[in-house]
Amino acid sequence: MAKTMNLPEEDETIAEIIAILHDIGRFEQWKKNRSYVDTERIQHAYLGAQMLQKGWIRYFIPETREYDEIIIKAVKLHRELHLPHELTERERFFCNLIRDADRIDIFYQCTRNKDFDILFEIKEEVEERSLSNAVKLALLKNESITFKEVRNRLDLIGLRISLLSQFTFKSGIDYIKEKGYVEKMINLFENNLPQFKGEDLEWLKKYASKAFQSKN
């Protein structure tokens, strides 16, 4: 994404470092909780920022402290639904860049059959096979969806498709469309969970198509 923007070499390097470090908190998360599930008490983005603040960042950038704040803020905020208003324009740019890149990675992971059971696991799934009203309403309003609204695995497809409306940079949307990640994700879902086929899944396909068009 950074290369499509013709950024200065320095900014490309900052973007690359943020990409490498953005999930560093996963290691500490696993040590503390034996799980990669974010909770109110243990969130990998915050853990990563804390690790970097405590000195880990010096292993990756030993010669200057000029970029520490930008990198640490991008790591800390990459999983937030909304960025704080007080960010500088430059901080906001790198935060949005890694957030878009992370969304691309989510779509990519959802096309991999070997990860399907993990990515579409719900501990307390309701028997109903339709899209929940809360998820559908959020999609219609182009609002963010959280796991609190998810009741079944069809809602998970809705949650992931809702990410399309959250992209900041067109290059991220273009990449997902070029790779066909949404179509591959839905095909994989249909093949693994044929019981969810129906009007709601067709509605989600049409919603995704419109979401791509609105970003052009």
Z-matrix of the N, CA and C atoms (Angstrom, degrees):
N
C 1 1.452
C 2 1.517 1 110.56
N 3 1.338 2 115.74 1 -43.06
C 4 1.464 3 119.86 2 -179.41
C 5 1.525 4 110.95 3 -61.37
N 6 1.323 5 116.12 4 -38.41
C 7 1.463 6 119.41 5 -178.81
C 8 1.522 7 111.87 6 -67.73
N 9 1.326 8 118.01 7 -30.61
C 10 1.469 9 119.68 8 179.09
C 11 1.521 10 111.45 9 -71.83
N 12 1.324 11 117.94 10 -15.18
C 13 1.459 12 122.02 11 -176.84
C 14 1.525 13 113.24 12 -95.33
N 15 1.322 14 116.45 13 -1.52
C 16 1.473 15 120.94 14 -179.10
C 17 1.526 16 111.61 15 53.92
N 18 1.334 17 115.46 16 47.40
C 19 1.461 18 121.06 17 179.55
C 20 1.527 19 110.37 18 -74.46
N 21 1.337 20 116.89 19 157.59
C 22 1.467 21 119.78 20 170.85
C 23 1.528 22 109.96 21 -59.45
N 24 1.314 23 117.05 22 153.34
C 25 1.468 24 120.72 23 -177.85
C 26 1.527 25 111.64 24 -56.82
N 27 1.311 26 116.31 25 -37.19
C 28 1.470 27 120.93 26 179.18
C 29 1.526 28 111.14 27 -60.06
N 30 1.327 29 116.71 28 -44.45
C 31 1.461 30 120.50 29 -178.99
C 32 1.526 31 112.06 30 -70.17
N 33 1.332 32 116.57 31 -34.32
C 34 1.470 33 119.30 32 175.12
C 35 1.528 34 110.31 33 -61.81
N 36 1.339 35 115.51 34 -40.49
C 37 1.466 36 119.92 35 179.89
C 38 1.522 37 110.96 36 -66.62
N 39 1.325 38 117.38 37 -41.66
C 40 1.469 39 120.84 38 176.95
C 41 1.533 40 109.85 39 -60.12
N 42 1.327 41 116.18 40 -44.97
C 43 1.465 42 120.58 41 179.43
C 44 1.529 43 110.99 42 -60.65
N 45 1.323 44 116.61 43 -40.57
C 46 1.467 45 120.99 44 179.86
C 47 1.527 46 111.00 45 -65.80
N 48 1.330 47 116.74 46 -41.86
C 49 1.468 48 120.46 47 179.50
C 50 1.525 49 110.54 48 -64.16
N 51 1.329 50 116.65 49 -43.11
C 52 1.467 51 120.61 50 177.99
C 53 1.527 52 110.12 51 -60.72
N 54 1.331 53 116.08 52 -42.35
C 55 1.471 54 120.17 53 179.80
C 56 1.527 55 110.96 54 -61.25
N 57 1.335 56 116.46 55 -41.42
C 58 1.464 57 120.79 56 -179.67
C 59 1.529 58 111.35 57 -66.84
N 60 1.339 59 116.56 58 -37.20
C 61 1.462 60 121.04 59 -171.20
C 62 1.528 61 114.59 60 -96.29
N 63 1.327 62 118.35 61 -9.74
C 64 1.466 63 118.12 62 -167.79
C 65 1.530 64 114.10 63 -62.32
N 66 1.325 65 118.21 64 -26.00
C 67 1.467 66 121.02 65 179.60
C 68 1.528 67 112.78 66 -109.46
N 69 1.317 68 117.19 67 20.89
C 70 1.472 69 119.75 68 -177.64
C 71 1.529 70 110.89 69 -61.88
N 72 1.335 71 116.62 70 -25.33
C 73 1.459 72 120.07 71 179.14
C 74 1.513 73 114.13 72 -68.86
N 75 1.328 74 117.20 73 -12.51
C 76 1.475 75 120.17 74 178.96
C 77 1.528 76 111.01 75 -61.05
N 78 1.319 77 117.81 76 -33.41
C 79 1.463 78 121.08 77 -178.81
C 80 1.530 79 110.10 78 -64.65
N 81 1.339 80 115.82 79 -48.25
C 82 1.455 81 121.07 80 179.48
C 83 1.532 82 110.85 81 -67.52
N 84 1.329 83 116.46 82 -35.57
C 85 1.460 84 121.24 83 178.15
C 86 1.533 85 110.30 84 -60.45
N 87 1.337 86 116.20 85 -43.87
C 88 1.458 87 120.12 86 -179.64
C 89 1.532 88 110.52 87 -66.96
N 90 1.329 89 117.40 88 -39.53
C 91 1.465 90 121.23 89 178.96
C 92 1.529 91 111.14 90 -61.42
N 93 1.348 92 116.08 91 -40.57
C 94 1.458 93 120.84 92 -175.49
C 95 1.528 94 112.82 93 -79.98
N 96 1.335 95 117.24 94 -34.25
C 97 1.457 96 120.06 95 -167.11
C 98 1.526 97 114.51 96 -127.00
N 99 1.343 98 116.83 97 -6.31
C 100 1.463 99 121.33 98 -174.61
C 101 1.532 100 111.14 99 50.88
N 102 1.330 101 115.80 100 36.76
C 103 1.459 102 122.23 101 -179.30
C 104 1.518 103 108.99 102 -157.88
N 105 1.348 104 115.73 103 152.82
C 106 1.464 105 120.84 104 174.43
C 107 1.522 106 111.63 105 -101.97
N 108 1.329 107 116.97 106 13.22
C 109 1.460 108 121.13 107 179.37
C 110 1.524 109 109.16 108 -84.92
N 111 1.323 110 117.15 109 125.43
C 112 1.462 111 121.08 110 177.08
C 113 1.523 112 109.88 111 -72.69
N 114 1.315 113 116.09 112 136.80
C 115 1.458 114 122.51 113 175.37
C 116 1.526 115 107.94 114 -125.61
N 117 1.322 116 116.69 115 174.66
C 118 1.460 117 119.60 116 177.62
C 119 1.523 118 111.12 117 -62.26
N 120 1.302 119 117.18 118 -30.61
C 121 1.469 120 121.39 119 -177.35
C 122 1.524 121 112.60 120 -87.89
N 123 1.321 122 116.67 121 -35.88
C 124 1.473 123 120.72 122 -176.07
C 125 1.520 124 109.37 123 -126.29
N 126 1.333 125 116.38 124 106.78
C 127 1.461 126 122.37 125 178.41
C 128 1.531 127 108.94 126 -122.20
N 129 1.319 128 115.71 127 126.16
C 130 1.460 129 119.00 128 -170.74
C 131 1.521 130 113.32 129 -63.64
N 132 1.333 131 117.71 130 -31.69
C 133 1.470 132 119.93 131 -179.86
C 134 1.529 133 110.77 132 -65.68
N 135 1.316 134 116.58 133 -43.15
C 136 1.459 135 120.93 134 179.05
C 137 1.530 136 110.78 135 -68.46
N 138 1.329 137 116.06 136 -40.76
C 139 1.466 138 119.61 137 177.54
C 140 1.529 139 110.85 138 -60.84
N 141 1.336 140 116.22 139 -40.81
C 142 1.462 141 120.41 140 179.11
C 143 1.515 142 112.03 141 -62.59
N 144 1.322 143 116.17 142 -43.94
C 145 1.463 144 120.38 143 178.57
C 146 1.523 145 110.67 144 -62.17
N 147 1.328 146 116.97 145 -40.73
C 148 1.464 147 120.64 146 178.67
C 149 1.519 148 111.39 147 -63.63
N 150 1.320 149 116.86 148 -42.30
C 151 1.466 150 120.82 149 178.44
C 152 1.523 151 111.04 150 -59.93
N 153 1.343 152 116.21 151 -44.64
C 154 1.459 153 120.20 152 -178.99
C 155 1.528 154 111.05 153 -66.62
N 156 1.337 155 116.24 154 -39.86
C 157 1.461 156 120.27 155 179.03
C 158 1.523 157 112.23 156 -64.26
N 159 1.322 158 115.86 157 -30.84
C 160 1.467 159 119.82 158 -179.06
C 161 1.528 160 112.79 159 -78.27
N 162 1.324 161 117.05 160 -2.81
C 163 1.461 162 119.02 161 174.32
C 164 1.511 163 116.15 162 128.67
N 165 1.338 164 117.58 163 -10.76
C 166 1.458 165 119.38 164 -178.42
C 167 1.528 166 112.27 165 -60.24
N 168 1.327 167 116.57 166 -30.35
C 169 1.462 168 119.27 167 -176.03
C 170 1.524 169 111.52 168 -62.86
N 171 1.328 170 117.53 169 -24.12
C 172 1.465 171 121.02 170 -179.58
C 173 1.526 172 112.32 171 -69.08
N 174 1.329 173 116.41 172 -20.89
C 175 1.468 174 119.38 173 175.84
C 176 1.522 175 111.07 174 -70.93
N 177 1.310 176 116.30 175 -26.52
C 178 1.466 177 121.15 176 -175.64
C 179 1.527 178 112.22 177 -99.71
N 180 1.330 179 116.08 178 -32.34
C 181 1.474 180 120.71 179 175.93
C 182 1.531 181 107.56 180 -131.75
N 183 1.322 182 117.49 181 83.88
C 184 1.468 183 119.73 182 -174.17
C 185 1.527 184 114.53 183 -78.55
N 186 1.346 185 117.04 184 -20.52
C 187 1.458 186 118.56 185 -167.50
C 188 1.519 187 114.98 186 -95.71
N 189 1.343 188 120.19 187 -12.36
C 190 1.467 189 121.08 188 -177.99
C 191 1.519 190 110.31 189 -153.28
N 192 1.323 191 114.71 190 150.50
C 193 1.478 192 120.33 191 176.65
C 194 1.523 193 110.47 192 -107.81
N 195 1.318 194 117.66 193 10.38
C 196 1.458 195 123.04 194 -173.78
C 197 1.532 196 112.57 195 -62.22
N 198 1.337 197 117.24 196 -32.75
C 199 1.464 198 120.26 197 -172.14
C 200 1.534 199 113.35 198 -105.16
N 201 1.335 200 116.72 199 2.84
C 202 1.465 201 120.55 200 -174.08
C 203 1.526 202 112.53 201 -55.94
N 204 1.324 203 117.12 202 -47.90
C 205 1.461 204 120.55 203 -173.63
C 206 1.530 205 111.58 204 -64.47
N 207 1.327 206 117.02 205 -42.51
C 208 1.466 207 120.65 206 178.93
C 209 1.531 208 110.21 207 -61.78
N 210 1.324 209 116.10 208 -46.96
C 211 1.463 210 120.84 209 -176.63
C 212 1.523 211 110.79 210 -65.47
N 213 1.322 212 116.42 211 -46.22
C 214 1.471 213 120.10 212 -177.48
C 215 1.526 214 110.92 213 -65.70
N 216 1.317 215 117.94 214 -40.19
C 217 1.462 216 120.27 215 178.10
C 218 1.521 217 111.37 216 -65.14
N 219 1.319 218 117.23 217 -40.07
C 220 1.469 219 120.41 218 179.02
C 221 1.525 220 110.90 219 -63.69
N 222 1.341 221 116.72 220 -41.03
C 223 1.463 222 121.42 221 177.73
C 224 1.536 223 110.18 222 -64.99
N 225 1.314 224 116.93 223 -45.30
C 226 1.461 225 121.93 224 -176.35
C 227 1.530 226 112.54 225 -65.49
N 228 1.346 227 116.33 226 -36.11
C 229 1.459 228 120.51 227 -170.53
C 230 1.528 229 114.48 228 -101.25
N 231 1.335 230 117.15 229 3.61
C 232 1.467 231 117.55 230 -170.82
C 233 1.533 232 113.34 231 -69.42
N 234 1.336 233 118.37 232 -15.19
C 235 1.461 234 120.62 233 179.74
C 236 1.528 235 112.53 234 -106.91
N 237 1.333 236 117.82 235 2.98
C 238 1.466 237 120.74 236 -179.28
C 239 1.531 238 110.63 237 -74.93
N 240 1.328 239 116.33 238 144.20
C 241 1.457 240 119.89 239 177.05
C 242 1.526 241 111.15 240 -69.62
N 243 1.350 242 116.21 241 -35.17
C 244 1.459 243 121.06 242 -178.65
C 245 1.528 244 109.46 243 -135.97
N 246 1.315 245 116.32 244 136.95
C 247 1.459 246 121.00 245 179.53
C 248 1.529 247 110.25 246 -82.02
N 249 1.331 248 117.69 247 146.48
C 250 1.470 249 120.24 248 178.11
C 251 1.526 250 111.63 249 -66.78
N 252 1.332 251 116.66 250 149.90
C 253 1.462 252 121.52 251 -175.83
C 254 1.530 253 112.52 252 -69.15
N 255 1.326 254 117.80 253 -25.92
C 256 1.472 255 119.86 254 -170.58
C 257 1.527 256 114.15 255 -79.67
N 258 1.312 257 118.71 256 1.79
C 259 1.462 258 120.31 257 177.73
C 260 1.524 259 110.97 258 -65.19
N 261 1.329 260 116.39 259 146.62
C 262 1.457 261 119.68 260 172.09
C 263 1.527 262 108.76 261 -73.40
N 264 1.311 263 116.39 262 165.96
C 265 1.468 264 119.99 263 -179.87
C 266 1.525 265 110.89 264 -60.49
N 267 1.320 266 116.63 265 -39.64
C 268 1.461 267 120.94 266 -178.80
C 269 1.535 268 110.59 267 -69.33
N 270 1.318 269 117.05 268 -42.00
C 271 1.462 270 120.33 269 177.15
C 272 1.525 271 110.94 270 -62.48
N 273 1.316 272 116.41 271 -42.97
C 274 1.461 273 121.19 272 -179.63
C 275 1.532 274 110.81 273 -62.55
N 276 1.335 275 116.51 274 -38.75
C 277 1.466 276 120.64 275 179.90
C 278 1.527 277 110.49 276 -59.23
N 279 1.344 278 116.33 277 -50.31
C 280 1.466 279 118.60 278 -176.37
C 281 1.527 280 111.56 279 -71.61
N 282 1.322 281 117.58 280 -31.75
C 283 1.466 282 120.28 281 174.58
C 284 1.530 283 110.31 282 -63.14
N 285 1.312 284 116.56 283 -45.93
C 286 1.466 285 120.32 284 -179.77
C 287 1.528 286 111.45 285 -66.82
N 288 1.313 287 116.60 286 -34.82
C 289 1.464 288 120.50 287 -179.41
C 290 1.525 289 110.89 288 -63.83
N 291 1.327 290 117.43 289 -48.46
C 292 1.462 291 119.21 290 -178.86
C 293 1.525 292 110.56 291 -70.73
N 294 1.332 293 118.14 292 -32.06
C 295 1.464 294 120.11 293 177.98
C 296 1.527 295 110.78 294 -65.58
N 297 1.331 296 116.78 295 -41.67
C 298 1.469 297 119.53 296 175.99
C 299 1.520 298 111.32 297 -64.95
N 300 1.325 299 116.18 298 -42.90
C 301 1.465 300 119.71 299 179.79
C 302 1.528 301 110.88 300 -62.75
N 303 1.323 302 116.19 301 -37.86
C 304 1.457 303 120.45 302 178.82
C 305 1.527 304 110.85 303 -66.38
N 306 1.325 305 116.80 304 -36.50
C 307 1.476 306 120.38 305 176.95
C 308 1.528 307 110.35 306 -64.70
N 309 1.331 308 116.46 307 -40.23
C 310 1.469 309 119.81 308 176.62
C 311 1.525 310 110.02 309 -59.09
N 312 1.328 311 115.95 310 -43.03
C 313 1.462 312 120.23 311 -178.66
C 314 1.526 313 111.41 312 -64.94
N 315 1.338 314 117.12 313 -36.67
C 316 1.464 315 120.61 314 177.22
C 317 1.531 316 110.33 315 -61.12
N 318 1.337 317 115.94 316 -46.29
C 319 1.472 318 119.21 317 178.77
C 320 1.531 319 110.73 318 -62.46
N 321 1.332 320 116.73 319 -41.98
C 322 1.465 321 119.87 320 179.33
C 323 1.528 322 110.47 321 -60.64
N 324 1.344 323 117.05 322 -46.93
C 325 1.464 324 120.29 323 -178.99
C 326 1.531 325 111.34 324 -60.22
N 327 1.341 326 115.76 325 -33.49
C 328 1.478 327 119.93 326 -178.09
C 329 1.521 328 112.85 327 -75.39
N 330 1.331 329 117.78 328 -0.27
C 331 1.464 330 120.91 329 175.29
C 332 1.532 331 111.78 330 -100.78
N 333 1.322 332 116.22 331 -2.28
C 334 1.468 333 121.06 332 -174.30
C 335 1.527 334 110.06 333 -97.07
N 336 1.303 335 116.87 334 116.35
C 337 1.462 336 121.21 335 -175.82
C 338 1.522 337 112.02 336 -61.02
N 339 1.320 338 117.78 337 -34.30
C 340 1.467 339 119.96 338 -176.64
C 341 1.529 340 111.94 339 -69.06
N 342 1.347 341 117.25 340 -20.78
C 343 1.464 342 120.78 341 179.11
C 344 1.523 343 112.58 342 -97.67
N 345 1.327 344 117.03 343 1.65
C 346 1.466 345 120.08 344 -170.22
C 347 1.532 346 112.62 345 -58.95
N 348 1.327 347 117.39 346 -48.63
C 349 1.466 348 120.49 347 -175.69
C 350 1.522 349 112.05 348 -61.44
N 351 1.327 350 116.14 349 -33.79
C 352 1.468 351 119.77 350 179.80
C 353 1.519 352 110.65 351 -75.12
N 354 1.335 353 116.17 352 -46.19
C 355 1.460 354 120.92 353 -174.50
C 356 1.524 355 112.70 354 -73.20
N 357 1.323 356 117.55 355 -23.14
C 358 1.459 357 120.07 356 -179.01
C 359 1.534 358 111.57 357 -117.46
N 360 1.315 359 114.88 358 31.78
C 361 1.465 360 120.07 359 177.63
C 362 1.527 361 110.23 360 -88.62
N 363 1.324 362 116.65 361 133.41
C 364 1.462 363 122.25 362 174.39
C 365 1.529 364 107.15 363 -131.46
N 366 1.327 365 116.08 364 124.37
C 367 1.471 366 119.82 365 -174.31
C 368 1.525 367 112.02 366 -70.79
N 369 1.329 368 117.22 367 -39.73
C 370 1.470 369 120.71 368 -177.51
C 371 1.525 370 109.04 369 -125.43
N 372 1.317 371 115.94 370 75.09
C 373 1.461 372 120.74 371 -176.73
C 374 1.529 373 110.94 372 -85.96
N 375 1.315 374 115.83 373 135.83
C 376 1.467 375 119.98 374 175.79
C 377 1.530 376 108.95 375 -77.42
N 378 1.309 377 116.55 376 158.66
C 379 1.461 378 120.56 377 -177.29
C 380 1.526 379 112.38 378 -74.51
N 381 1.310 380 117.27 379 -24.83
C 382 1.466 381 120.72 380 -177.47
C 383 1.527 382 110.99 381 -60.87
N 384 1.331 383 117.27 382 136.15
C 385 1.464 384 121.86 383 -174.48
C 386 1.528 385 112.73 384 -103.10
N 387 1.304 386 117.64 385 11.11
C 388 1.469 387 120.22 386 -178.44
C 389 1.526 388 111.16 387 -99.59
N 390 1.318 389 115.30 388 162.88
C 391 1.456 390 121.70 389 177.51
C 392 1.529 391 108.54 390 -69.64
N 393 1.333 392 117.40 391 130.13
C 394 1.459 393 119.71 392 -177.27
C 395 1.528 394 110.54 393 -68.76
N 396 1.317 395 115.90 394 151.65
C 397 1.466 396 121.35 395 -178.08
C 398 1.522 397 111.99 396 -60.92
N 399 1.323 398 116.87 397 -39.16
C 400 1.466 399 120.85 398 -178.57
C 401 1.528 400 111.36 399 -62.96
N 402 1.336 401 116.13 400 -42.39
C 403 1.462 402 120.83 401 179.77
C 404 1.526 403 110.86 402 -68.00
N 405 1.327 404 116.46 403 -44.61
C 406 1.468 405 119.94 404 -178.77
C 407 1.528 406 110.62 405 -64.35
N 408 1.330 407 117.56 406 -41.36
C 409 1.457 408 121.41 407 179.82
C 410 1.527 409 110.73 408 -64.47
N 411 1.334 410 117.09 409 -41.59
C 412 1.462 411 120.92 410 178.29
C 413 1.527 412 110.96 411 -62.76
N 414 1.325 413 116.66 412 -39.84
C 415 1.465 414 120.46 413 177.94
C 416 1.531 415 110.79 414 -63.49
N 417 1.311 416 116.28 415 -44.06
C 418 1.469 417 120.18 416 -179.72
C 419 1.529 418 111.74 417 -63.24
N 420 1.332 419 116.57 418 -29.58
C 421 1.464 420 121.11 419 179.62
C 422 1.535 421 112.26 420 -93.15
N 423 1.343 422 115.82 421 2.22
C 424 1.474 423 121.20 422 -176.07
C 425 1.521 424 111.61 423 56.01
N 426 1.325 425 115.48 424 39.77
C 427 1.457 426 121.09 425 179.74
C 428 1.524 427 110.43 426 -100.09
N 429 1.329 428 115.06 427 158.78
C 430 1.456 429 120.04 428 177.41
C 431 1.519 430 110.34 429 -70.02
N 432 1.312 431 115.54 430 146.81
C 433 1.459 432 122.19 431 177.80
C 434 1.523 433 108.05 432 -116.38
N 435 1.321 434 117.11 433 134.42
C 436 1.453 435 121.56 434 177.20
C 437 1.529 436 109.34 435 -108.42
N 438 1.320 437 115.54 436 169.26
C 439 1.464 438 119.96 437 -179.17
C 440 1.529 439 111.62 438 -67.14
N 441 1.330 440 117.88 439 -15.40
C 442 1.463 441 120.82 440 177.43
C 443 1.534 442 111.17 441 -64.73
N 444 1.353 443 116.38 442 -29.63
C 445 1.467 444 120.32 443 -179.23
C 446 1.531 445 113.02 444 -84.75
N 447 1.317 446 116.65 445 -11.81
C 448 1.468 447 121.29 446 -173.92
C 449 1.523 448 110.62 447 -80.85
N 450 1.341 449 115.92 448 122.74
C 451 1.471 450 121.09 449 179.57
C 452 1.523 451 112.63 450 -112.30
N 453 1.318 452 117.18 451 -25.80
C 454 1.461 453 120.17 452 178.24
C 455 1.529 454 108.62 453 -146.97
N 456 1.315 455 116.03 454 179.24
C 457 1.466 456 119.26 455 -173.40
C 458 1.525 457 113.00 456 -74.34
N 459 1.308 458 118.09 457 -19.52
C 460 1.459 459 119.91 458 172.44
C 461 1.530 460 109.79 459 -68.15
N 462 1.327 461 116.43 460 -36.55
C 463 1.463 462 120.40 461 175.06
C 464 1.527 463 110.91 462 -61.38
N 465 1.333 464 116.34 463 -32.47
C 466 1.472 465 119.66 464 178.20
C 467 1.518 466 111.09 465 -63.88
N 468 1.336 467 116.79 466 -39.56
C 469 1.461 468 119.80 467 175.08
C 470 1.529 469 109.28 468 -61.34
N 471 1.339 470 116.69 469 -43.06
C 472 1.460 471 120.71 470 177.43
C 473 1.512 472 112.07 471 -60.43
N 474 1.326 473 116.74 472 -42.22
C 475 1.469 474 120.77 473 178.45
C 476 1.521 475 110.58 474 -60.22
N 477 1.336 476 116.60 475 -45.76
C 478 1.468 477 118.98 476 -177.81
C 479 1.534 478 111.33 477 -68.91
N 480 1.305 479 117.38 478 -38.90
C 481 1.463 480 119.57 479 178.46
C 482 1.530 481 110.62 480 -66.51
N 483 1.337 482 117.20 481 -29.58
C 484 1.466 483 120.21 482 178.48
C 485 1.525 484 111.73 483 -63.03
N 486 1.320 485 116.95 484 -21.16
C 487 1.467 486 120.22 485 178.91
C 488 1.529 487 112.06 486 -63.20
N 489 1.331 488 117.15 487 -25.10
C 490 1.466 489 120.43 488 -178.31
C 491 1.524 490 111.76 489 -60.08
N 492 1.316 491 116.95 490 -35.84
C 493 1.472 492 120.29 491 -178.34
C 494 1.523 493 112.14 492 -77.92
N 495 1.335 494 117.30 493 -9.14
C 496 1.457 495 121.11 494 -175.97
C 497 1.528 496 113.16 495 -95.83
N 498 1.324 497 118.11 496 -5.50
C 499 1.463 498 120.18 497 -177.85
C 500 1.526 499 111.30 498 -65.87
N 501 1.312 500 115.05 499 140.03
C 502 1.465 501 121.46 500 176.30
C 503 1.524 502 110.74 501 -90.45
N 504 1.326 503 116.32 502 -41.55
C 505 1.459 504 121.11 503 -172.69
C 506 1.531 505 111.52 504 -107.00
N 507 1.310 506 115.38 505 132.66
C 508 1.464 507 121.49 506 -178.07
C 509 1.527 508 111.52 507 -62.39
N 510 1.331 509 117.53 508 -30.43
C 511 1.462 510 120.18 509 -178.44
C 512 1.526 511 111.67 510 -61.45
N 513 1.343 512 117.13 511 -31.16
C 514 1.460 513 120.37 512 178.06
C 515 1.515 514 111.85 513 -69.01
N 516 1.327 515 116.26 514 -45.28
C 517 1.467 516 121.62 515 176.90
C 518 1.524 517 110.49 516 -62.45
N 519 1.321 518 116.07 517 -43.25
C 520 1.471 519 120.70 518 -179.89
C 521 1.530 520 111.04 519 -60.46
N 522 1.335 521 116.14 520 -38.58
C 523 1.466 522 120.56 521 -179.32
C 524 1.528 523 110.71 522 -65.77
N 525 1.342 524 116.01 523 -44.93
C 526 1.468 525 120.22 524 178.99
C 527 1.530 526 110.72 525 -61.52
N 528 1.324 527 115.64 526 -41.64
C 529 1.465 528 119.79 527 179.82
C 530 1.528 529 110.67 528 -66.40
N 531 1.328 530 116.07 529 -43.26
C 532 1.470 531 120.58 530 -179.83
C 533 1.532 532 111.21 531 -60.62
N 534 1.318 533 117.13 532 -40.27
C 535 1.461 534 121.87 533 -178.16
C 536 1.540 535 112.44 534 -81.87
N 537 1.319 536 116.55 535 -12.08
C 538 1.465 537 119.50 536 179.88
C 539 1.519 538 113.36 537 67.62
N 540 1.331 539 116.77 538 31.58
C 541 1.466 540 119.89 539 -174.30
C 542 1.529 541 112.85 540 -63.85
N 543 1.334 542 117.56 541 -39.08
C 544 1.463 543 119.20 542 -177.81
C 545 1.528 544 110.43 543 -65.51
N 546 1.340 545 116.36 544 -46.33
C 547 1.462 546 120.08 545 179.27
C 548 1.526 547 111.18 546 -61.70
N 549 1.336 548 116.62 547 -41.80
C 550 1.463 549 120.73 548 179.89
C 551 1.534 550 110.76 549 -65.19
N 552 1.331 551 116.13 550 -40.31
C 553 1.463 552 120.76 551 179.02
C 554 1.529 553 110.60 552 -61.74
N 555 1.326 554 117.02 553 -46.73
C 556 1.465 555 120.77 554 -178.26
C 557 1.528 556 111.12 555 -67.98
N 558 1.337 557 117.26 556 -39.45
C 559 1.466 558 120.51 557 177.20
C 560 1.528 559 111.16 558 -61.33
N 561 1.333 560 115.37 559 -43.02
C 562 1.461 561 120.35 560 178.59
C 563 1.531 562 110.29 561 -63.24
N 564 1.327 563 115.67 562 -40.79
C 565 1.461 564 121.50 563 178.39
C 566 1.524 565 110.73 564 -61.69
N 567 1.323 566 116.80 565 -46.39
C 568 1.473 567 121.56 566 -179.84
C 569 1.521 568 111.60 567 -63.13
N 570 1.336 569 116.10 568 -39.84
C 571 1.466 570 119.97 569 -178.56
C 572 1.530 571 111.57 570 -68.03
N 573 1.333 572 116.75 571 -37.28
C 574 1.458 573 120.83 572 -177.28
C 575 1.521 574 113.25 573 -86.26
N 576 1.336 575 116.17 574 -28.68
C 577 1.466 576 120.21 575 -176.40
C 578 1.534 577 110.33 576 -132.68
N 579 1.331 578 117.32 577 66.92
C 580 1.471 579 120.34 578 -176.49
C 581 1.526 580 113.26 579 -62.09
N 582 1.330 581 116.92 580 -18.97
C 583 1.472 582 119.83 581 -179.92
C 584 1.527 583 112.69 582 -67.10
N 585 1.338 584 117.05 583 -14.46
C 586 1.463 585 120.38 584 -179.27
C 587 1.532 586 112.71 585 -94.17
N 588 1.327 587 116.84 586 -0.93
C 589 1.465 588 118.97 587 178.49
C 590 1.532 589 109.64 588 -64.63
N 591 1.340 590 114.55 589 143.41
C 592 1.460 591 117.53 590 179.67
C 593 1.515 592 111.61 591 156.06
N 594 1.327 593 115.96 592 -164.96
C 595 1.461 594 121.58 593 -174.60
C 596 1.523 595 112.45 594 -61.37
N 597 1.320 596 117.38 595 -40.03
C 598 1.460 597 119.65 596 -176.79
C 599 1.531 598 111.96 597 -66.08
N 600 1.319 599 116.55 598 -39.36
C 601 1.457 600 119.50 599 178.51
C 602 1.530 601 110.41 600 -67.43
N 603 1.321 602 116.89 601 -38.81
C 604 1.463 603 120.52 602 175.96
C 605 1.528 604 110.44 603 -64.19
N 606 1.328 605 116.32 604 -36.97
C 607 1.469 606 121.05 605 177.34
C 608 1.529 607 110.75 606 -62.70
N 609 1.330 608 116.27 607 -40.82
C 610 1.469 609 120.69 608 178.96
C 611 1.530 610 111.44 609 -65.17
N 612 1.330 611 116.33 610 -37.34
C 613 1.473 612 119.78 611 177.13
C 614 1.526 613 110.38 612 -61.31
N 615 1.327 614 116.14 613 -44.93
C 616 1.472 615 120.53 614 -179.98
C 617 1.524 616 111.07 615 -66.49
N 618 1.332 617 116.11 616 -38.29
C 619 1.464 618 119.91 617 178.17
C 620 1.527 619 110.42 618 -61.67
N 621 1.329 620 116.60 619 -44.18
C 622 1.467 621 121.07 620 -179.73
C 623 1.525 622 110.73 621 -61.74
N 624 1.340 623 116.12 622 -42.27
C 625 1.471 624 120.97 623 178.76
C 626 1.533 625 111.37 624 -60.27
N 627 1.339 626 116.09 625 -43.06
C 628 1.456 627 120.89 626 178.58
C 629 1.527 628 111.28 627 -67.57
N 630 1.321 629 116.99 628 -35.14
C 631 1.463 630 121.54 629 178.99
C 632 1.523 631 111.03 630 -62.87
N 633 1.340 632 116.83 631 -40.89
C 634 1.460 633 120.39 632 175.72
C 635 1.519 634 111.23 633 -62.97
N 636 1.312 635 115.75 634 -44.10
C 637 1.480 636 119.99 635 -178.24
C 638 1.519 637 111.30 636 -63.59
N 639 1.338 638 117.31 637 -37.78
C 640 1.463 639 120.19 638 -177.82
C 641 1.521 640 112.51 639 -69.11
N 642 1.327 641 116.94 640 -20.37
C 643 1.464 642 120.52 641 179.70
C 644 1.514 643 112.59 642 -88.74
N 645 1.322 644 117.97 643 -6.89
C 646 1.468 645 121.63 644 -179.51
C 647 1.532 646 110.78 645 -85.42
